Amino acid sequence: MRTALKYLALLGYIVFLAFPLVWLLSTALKTPQEMANLDPTWIPRRPTLANFADAFGEQDIVGSAARSLAVALASAVITVVVALPAAYALARFRSALNKVAIGWVLVSQVFPVILIIIPLFMVLRRLELVNTLPGLALVHVTFTLPFALWMLQGYVRAVPRELEEAASVDGAGRLRALASVVAPLLVPGVVATLLFAFISSWNEFLFALVVLKDPEVATLPLTLVKFTGPEGVVRLGPLAAASLLATIPSLAFFAVIQRRLRSGLMAGAVKG
């Protein structure tokens, strides 16, 4: 009975997570007349791909998706490269300064983003990074880095010091111990942080709206907004089709790296 309840709860959670995607797919395949029906249905009566054709024909979905992908990948990689050594230092070297640093990381997550939009724009303008993808990637790194640092230092703390000490006893230096013992154990944490940074950057809208002005450099969230008319009239069919396509890169990225979430848990100990 306990096992059956666990699987039932898991099934309910899966249905809860899958509901938005299923509803997007259903809406994207409906005709405008069926979407206007006051009695909505799950399965379209007359499925059509016209909404996907309209989405690609009216907006530069492919180009904006490529720009979003470039920004998300760059910001995710830079975030992990910067946060990983800092997280190791915070976790392994105890001092009053480290406690202050961790406290500041937590406090920085409380600041309302809207308060720093104008100062941020002024800094980017001085650096001549307004209306550029590198400028947007830099902003994403800045705001993703504190939480990524907090995540990674938790993973580093979970690695027993005894493994590094055992490697030192066997004659390995600190760099060799880090590369052969600690690094494999941190693979799941690095992958989880990469996934968090990628999805945060991929879905981000407010900073992209402020930093990017020209349609030639617009990211995918900015392109999706264009399906809403000036008077707030939403073209629901093309918007659903484009939004459904916008979820594919995140799902594909997770599918590629999800195996690494389970790998490396004991690899470092075996190598050590």
Buried (B, 14 or more C-beta within 10 A) or exposed (E): EEEEEEEEEEEEEEEEEEEEEEBBBBBBBBBEEBBEEEEEEEEBEEEBEBBBEBBBEBBBBEBBBBBBBBBBBBBBBBBBEBBBEBBBBBBBEEEEEBEEBBEEBEEBEEEEEEEEBEEBBEBBEEEEBBBBBEBBBBBBBBBBBBBBBBBBBEBBBEBEEEBBEBBBEEEBEEEEBBBBBBBBBBBBBBBBBBBBBBBBBBBBEEBBBBBBEEEEBBBBBBBBEBBEEEEEEEBBBBBBBBBBBBBEBBEEBBEEBEEBBEEBEEBBBEBB
